[in-house]
Amino acid sequence: MFAGRMIKAGFPALAAALLLAACSTFPFPGKPAKELTRELGQLPEEERTRVTVISICYSDLLNDPEEVLEEAQVACGGEVEYRGSDQIWNSCTLFQPARANYICRRRPIPE
């Protein structure tokens, strides 16, 4: 009977540990910042098709700035321009709470 209680009591702790282990410590793309998206909406149509907002979620404690920039470049596939970070009320996770925002300028497709 005592062993049964121990198993039941230990299950939530085991489940929480497994969930935390599954969390990534690498920077990852997040939901783009609304302010930058609105700003890009003001651009001429021709330029707007080549420019997007890329946001990368990261942790100041776990990630180097170079890792975050590299992830933005991979997500963009072109040239990125850093436009600031935020840590409050963004779409990032608890373990990767900071969001770096970039303007992505895709390379024109050669004709």
C-alpha positions as CSV (number, residue, x, y, z in Angstrom):
1,M,0.0,0.0,0.0
2,F,2.8,2.4,0.8
3,A,4.6,1.6,-2.5
4,G,1.4,2.4,-4.4
5,R,1.2,5.9,-2.8
6,M,4.9,6.5,-3.6
7,I,4.3,5.6,-7.3
8,K,1.2,7.9,-7.4
9,A,3.1,10.7,-5.7
10,G,6.2,10.4,-7.9
11,F,4.3,10.4,-11.2
12,P,3.7,14.1,-11.3
13,A,7.3,14.8,-10.6
14,L,8.4,12.4,-13.3
15,A,6.0,13.9,-15.8
16,A,7.3,17.4,-15.0
17,A,10.9,16.3,-15.4
18,L,10.2,14.8,-18.7
19,L,8.4,17.9,-20.0
20,L,11.3,20.1,-18.9
21,A,13.8,17.8,-20.6
22,A,11.8,18.1,-23.8
23,C,12.1,21.9,-23.8
24,S,14.6,23.2,-26.2
25,T,17.6,25.3,-25.1
26,F,18.3,26.4,-28.7
27,P,16.9,29.7,-30.1
28,F,13.8,29.2,-32.2
29,P,11.5,31.4,-34.4
30,G,8.6,33.0,-32.6
31,K,5.6,35.1,-33.5
32,P,6.7,38.3,-35.2
33,A,6.4,41.7,-33.4
34,K,3.2,43.5,-34.4
35,E,4.8,46.9,-34.4
36,L,7.4,45.8,-37.1
37,T,4.7,44.1,-39.1
38,R,2.6,47.2,-39.1
39,E,5.7,49.3,-40.1
40,L,6.4,47.0,-43.1
41,G,2.8,47.4,-44.2
42,Q,3.6,51.1,-45.0
43,L,6.3,50.1,-47.6
44,P,5.6,50.1,-51.3
45,E,4.1,46.9,-52.7
46,E,7.2,45.9,-54.6
47,E,9.4,46.1,-51.6
48,R,6.8,44.6,-49.2
49,T,7.0,41.3,-51.1
50,R,10.7,40.9,-50.3
51,V,10.7,42.1,-46.7
52,T,9.3,40.3,-43.7
53,V,9.7,40.3,-39.9
54,I,11.6,37.5,-38.2
55,S,11.5,37.0,-34.5
56,I,13.7,34.6,-32.6
57,C,12.9,33.4,-29.0
58,Y,16.0,32.9,-26.8
59,S,17.4,33.0,-23.3
60,D,20.0,35.5,-22.1
61,L,21.3,32.8,-19.8
62,L,21.5,29.9,-22.3
63,N,22.2,31.5,-25.7
64,D,25.0,33.6,-27.2
65,P,24.0,36.5,-29.4
66,E,25.8,34.7,-32.3
67,E,23.4,31.8,-32.0
68,V,20.4,34.0,-32.1
69,L,21.7,35.9,-35.2
70,E,22.5,32.6,-36.9
71,E,19.0,31.3,-36.3
72,A,17.5,34.5,-37.7
73,Q,19.7,34.2,-40.8
74,V,18.6,30.6,-41.3
75,A,14.9,31.5,-40.9
76,C,15.3,34.4,-43.3
77,G,17.3,33.0,-46.1
78,G,18.6,36.5,-46.8
79,E,20.0,39.6,-45.1
80,V,18.7,40.4,-41.6
81,E,18.7,43.8,-39.8
82,Y,18.4,43.7,-36.0
83,R,15.5,45.9,-34.7
84,G,15.5,45.3,-30.9
85,S,14.5,42.8,-28.3
86,D,11.6,42.5,-25.9
87,Q,11.0,40.2,-22.9
88,I,7.5,41.2,-21.7
89,W,4.2,40.2,-23.2
90,N,5.7,38.3,-26.2
91,S,4.8,34.9,-27.6
92,C,8.0,33.2,-26.3
93,T,8.2,30.4,-23.7
94,L,9.0,30.6,-20.1
95,F,12.5,29.1,-20.6
96,Q,13.3,31.2,-23.7
97,P,11.5,34.5,-22.7
98,A,13.4,37.0,-24.8
99,R,12.5,37.8,-28.4
100,A,15.0,39.4,-30.8
101,N,13.3,41.1,-33.8
102,Y,14.8,41.4,-37.2
103,I,13.8,42.8,-40.6
104,C,14.4,40.1,-43.2
105,R,15.3,41.2,-46.8
106,R,15.1,38.2,-49.1
107,R,17.4,38.0,-52.0
108,P,15.7,38.7,-55.3
109,I,15.2,35.6,-57.5
110,P,17.5,35.8,-60.5
111,E,15.6,35.9,-63.8
